[in-house]
């Protein structure tokens, strides 16, 4: 049963499992105590810190372990803002940061747009650093589409502006070190095959930092509470193990991802592969399928034995599309994220590619997706489609059903209150070579107008 959602949480690495068992036997005592058991626990904690610091590229005394990657992000941002409170409270973030970063940065954060590939607009990022900016945040690579960010260039811009840069390295740290120049770095062990419940927070010497919240003497006062030492030891052991294997495994998985990127549009009509095709994580690919209910698609793939993820609004409890896809301006309906764990075989990928077309076709058939546009139709010059109250992908399906009823040059206006329609209707126009005229806000939703060109 192939598990293709390593970007959410990677399977426990064998080295992590072995280290966890050993540490349960040897590392149960309080590492702050001076007796024999405490000294042994302290040795394990120090060794784990040195291992993690070597992978991160910092000094051991610059790194602390936290209760999770999210906790590391919140502690890092809060501490940096408190340390630079005389400068201001403004945080600069890219529009595709992880939700933990966006939440910690607050509603007043300066959000920098990204290119269609998901890569931050560097000129806009640099310009946003002016004024009372206390901190800038930029992920090393995007968690939904895999696009790598220009960390080195952003770090240089931050250095010139005198603004510390926090890098969220959760998705990339297992594949290699982050480009130098950052001031703070966070990561999460379960992303690279360590146990859940262990995060990393590194703060460079010289960075103004004032820990916030409850404090004690542990972890330099930056992460209070008794440490989960067995999990920390396992996290460090697995990080060392995956980094030793990273070069060879990255090349192998990247070739499999390239195969998915190339074959999916060939096998499944009306599909858009998103994210940068070159500057990307080696194991992750995301694509979106027109006229598909994302929740049904994921359920059908699960039925076939494939565990994948999605940023589609119809798989979200909020019924809004992923903020990452929204910022990129790409199709959100029928979205599938495939992230391959270490050891994924070519045979598993081939079976996925063999199963996917039939699954998508079956879902589309159930939703009554039209075939063709009716190029010879000669109906009214304008039509209005009422799709209010209908969720993704129904508004786009209704548009596709009627576009052939208007002559070339005629228009179809879709009334929709589905948040995803703002992305999906323009994306549909681009994929079907029709003209997106624009959207007019209404008391309920908006009216999206499309002009038929072909």
Secondary structure, 3 states (H helix, E strand, C coil): CCECECCCCCCCCHHHHHHHHHHHHHCCCCCCCCCHHHHHHHHHHHHHHHHHHHHHCCCHHHEEEECCHHHHHHHHHHHHHHHCCCCCCEEEEECCCCHHHHHHHCCCCEEECECCCCCECHHHHHHHCCCCEEEEEEECECCCCCEECCHHHHHHHHHHHCCEEEEECCCCHHHCCCCCCCCEEEEEHHHCCCCCCCEEEEECCCCCCCCCCCCCCHHHHCCCCCCCHHHHHHHHHHHHHHHHHHHHHHHHHHHHHHHHHHHHHHHCCCEEEECCCCCECCCEEEEEECCCCHHHHHHHHHHCCCECECCCHHHCCCCCCCHHHHHHCCCCCCEEEEECCCCCCHHHHHHHHHHHHHHHHHHHHHCCCCCCCCCCCCCCCEEEEECCCCCCCHHHHHHHHHHHHCCCCCEEEEEECCCCHHHHHHHHHHHHCCEEEEEEECCCCEEEEEECCC
